[in-house]
Amino acid sequence: MEDLPDYPKALAIVRDTGGAPHLLVGCRTGLLSLYRMDKPAEDGTFAKLTDRWLPRRPARFTLKYHDTAAG
């Protein structure tokens, strides 16, 4: 894949309505990139379709750890 402006944190295979596979890449800064995966390996396999930036929002809550085993 080409250079990304951030480090990927999540990868998922998704399929369109025709069943064609796509790779969805999520990065730390909220960048989502979608790649088509139906090209032959000689052509590079991945073809970028689109990038989307998700807006950053403050968290409405935080998770707290409670050690229930300590009793």
PyRosetta script that sets phi, psi and omega in degrees:
from pyrosetta import init, pose_from_sequence

init()
pose = pose_from_sequence("MEDLPDYPKALAIVRDTGGAPHLLVGCRTGLLSLYRMDKPAEDGTFAKLTDRWLPRRPARFTLKYHDTAAG")
pose.set_psi(1, 157.3)
pose.set_omega(1, -179.6)
pose.set_phi(2, -74.9)
pose.set_psi(2, 175.3)
pose.set_omega(2, -179.8)
pose.set_phi(3, -62.9)
pose.set_psi(3, 132.6)
pose.set_omega(3, 174.9)
pose.set_phi(4, -102.9)
pose.set_psi(4, 148.2)
pose.set_omega(4, -179.9)
pose.set_phi(5, -74.5)
pose.set_psi(5, -1.2)
pose.set_omega(5, -178.5)
pose.set_phi(6, -154.2)
pose.set_psi(6, 174.2)
pose.set_omega(6, 179.8)
pose.set_phi(7, -84.2)
pose.set_psi(7, 127.8)
pose.set_omega(7, 175.4)
pose.set_phi(8, -65.1)
pose.set_psi(8, 139.5)
pose.set_omega(8, 178.3)
pose.set_phi(9, -117.2)
pose.set_psi(9, -21.0)
pose.set_omega(9, -177.1)
pose.set_phi(10, -146.7)
pose.set_psi(10, 140.4)
pose.set_omega(10, 176.4)
pose.set_phi(11, -128.8)
pose.set_psi(11, 139.2)
pose.set_omega(11, 177.5)
pose.set_phi(12, -148.0)
pose.set_psi(12, 143.0)
pose.set_omega(12, 172.3)
pose.set_phi(13, -93.2)
pose.set_psi(13, 126.4)
pose.set_omega(13, 177.0)
pose.set_phi(14, -124.6)
pose.set_psi(14, 155.7)
pose.set_omega(14, -179.7)
pose.set_phi(15, -120.2)
pose.set_psi(15, 143.0)
pose.set_omega(15, 177.2)
pose.set_phi(16, -82.5)
pose.set_psi(16, -176.5)
pose.set_omega(16, -176.2)
pose.set_phi(17, -64.9)
pose.set_psi(17, -22.4)
pose.set_omega(17, 176.9)
pose.set_phi(18, -88.5)
pose.set_psi(18, -2.6)
pose.set_omega(18, 179.4)
pose.set_phi(19, 89.8)
pose.set_psi(19, 2.4)
pose.set_omega(19, -180.0)
pose.set_phi(20, -71.9)
pose.set_psi(20, 135.8)
pose.set_omega(20, -178.3)
pose.set_phi(21, -78.1)
pose.set_psi(21, 143.9)
pose.set_omega(21, 175.7)
pose.set_phi(22, -134.8)
pose.set_psi(22, 149.1)
pose.set_omega(22, 175.9)
pose.set_phi(23, -102.7)
pose.set_psi(23, 124.7)
pose.set_omega(23, 176.9)
pose.set_phi(24, -106.2)
pose.set_psi(24, 122.2)
pose.set_omega(24, -177.4)
pose.set_phi(25, -114.9)
pose.set_psi(25, 125.0)
pose.set_omega(25, 177.1)
pose.set_phi(26, -110.4)
pose.set_psi(26, 133.8)
pose.set_omega(26, -178.9)
pose.set_phi(27, -112.2)
pose.set_psi(27, 166.3)
pose.set_omega(27, -175.9)
pose.set_phi(28, -59.0)
pose.set_psi(28, -36.3)
pose.set_omega(28, -173.9)
pose.set_phi(29, -84.9)
pose.set_psi(29, 2.7)
pose.set_omega(29, 179.7)
pose.set_phi(30, 99.6)
pose.set_psi(30, 9.1)
pose.set_omega(30, 177.4)
pose.set_phi(31, -80.2)
pose.set_psi(31, 127.4)
pose.set_omega(31, 172.3)
pose.set_phi(32, -113.9)
pose.set_psi(32, 125.5)
pose.set_omega(32, 178.4)
pose.set_phi(33, -118.5)
pose.set_psi(33, 138.1)
pose.set_omega(33, -179.8)
pose.set_phi(34, -117.6)
pose.set_psi(34, 129.4)
pose.set_omega(34, -178.8)
pose.set_phi(35, -122.8)
pose.set_psi(35, 139.3)
pose.set_omega(35, 172.1)
pose.set_phi(36, -81.8)
pose.set_psi(36, 140.4)
pose.set_omega(36, -175.6)
pose.set_phi(37, -119.2)
pose.set_psi(37, 18.5)
pose.set_omega(37, -175.6)
pose.set_phi(38, -99.5)
pose.set_psi(38, 12.5)
pose.set_omega(38, 177.1)
pose.set_phi(39, -85.9)
pose.set_psi(39, 151.4)
pose.set_omega(39, 175.8)
pose.set_phi(40, -69.3)
pose.set_psi(40, 157.3)
pose.set_omega(40, -177.6)
pose.set_phi(41, -58.3)
pose.set_psi(41, -33.2)
pose.set_omega(41, 179.5)
pose.set_phi(42, -63.1)
pose.set_psi(42, -26.3)
pose.set_omega(42, -179.4)
pose.set_phi(43, -95.2)
pose.set_psi(43, 4.3)
pose.set_omega(43, 177.2)
pose.set_phi(44, 104.7)
pose.set_psi(44, -4.6)
pose.set_omega(44, 176.9)
pose.set_phi(45, 63.0)
pose.set_psi(45, -52.5)
pose.set_omega(45, -176.2)
pose.set_phi(46, -98.7)
pose.set_psi(46, 139.3)
pose.set_omega(46, 173.3)
pose.set_phi(47, -131.7)
pose.set_psi(47, 116.7)
pose.set_omega(47, -178.5)
pose.set_phi(48, -67.6)
pose.set_psi(48, 131.0)
pose.set_omega(48, 178.1)
pose.set_phi(49, -99.6)
pose.set_psi(49, -45.7)
pose.set_omega(49, -175.5)
pose.set_phi(50, -161.8)
pose.set_psi(50, 157.4)
pose.set_omega(50, 170.4)
pose.set_phi(51, -121.0)
pose.set_psi(51, 142.2)
pose.set_omega(51, 174.5)
pose.set_phi(52, -134.3)
pose.set_psi(52, 134.9)
pose.set_omega(52, 174.5)
pose.set_phi(53, -102.4)
pose.set_psi(53, 123.5)
pose.set_omega(53, 175.8)
pose.set_phi(54, -85.6)
pose.set_psi(54, 135.8)
pose.set_omega(54, -179.8)
pose.set_phi(55, -67.6)
pose.set_psi(55, 142.4)
pose.set_omega(55, 175.9)
pose.set_phi(56, -79.4)
pose.set_psi(56, 137.1)
pose.set_omega(56, 179.2)
pose.set_phi(57, -133.7)
pose.set_psi(57, 145.6)
pose.set_omega(57, 175.3)
pose.set_phi(58, -68.1)
pose.set_psi(58, 146.7)
pose.set_omega(58, 178.9)
pose.set_phi(59, -69.0)
pose.set_psi(59, 138.0)
pose.set_omega(59, 178.0)
pose.set_phi(60, -80.3)
pose.set_psi(60, -20.7)
pose.set_omega(60, -179.5)
pose.set_phi(61, -150.5)
pose.set_psi(61, 165.0)
pose.set_omega(61, 174.2)
pose.set_phi(62, -124.1)
pose.set_psi(62, 151.0)
pose.set_omega(62, 177.6)
pose.set_phi(63, -87.4)
pose.set_psi(63, 138.6)
pose.set_omega(63, 178.3)
pose.set_phi(64, -118.7)
pose.set_psi(64, 141.6)
pose.set_omega(64, -179.7)
pose.set_phi(65, -91.2)
pose.set_psi(65, 128.6)
pose.set_omega(65, 176.6)
pose.set_phi(66, -123.0)
pose.set_psi(66, 116.3)
pose.set_omega(66, -179.4)
pose.set_phi(67, -81.4)
pose.set_psi(67, 97.0)
pose.set_omega(67, -178.0)
pose.set_phi(68, -81.2)
pose.set_psi(68, -19.5)
pose.set_omega(68, -179.4)
pose.set_phi(69, -74.4)
pose.set_psi(69, -24.6)
pose.set_omega(69, -178.0)
pose.set_phi(70, -71.0)
pose.set_psi(70, -25.7)
pose.set_omega(70, 175.0)
pose.set_phi(71, 63.9)
pose.dump_pdb("model.pdb")
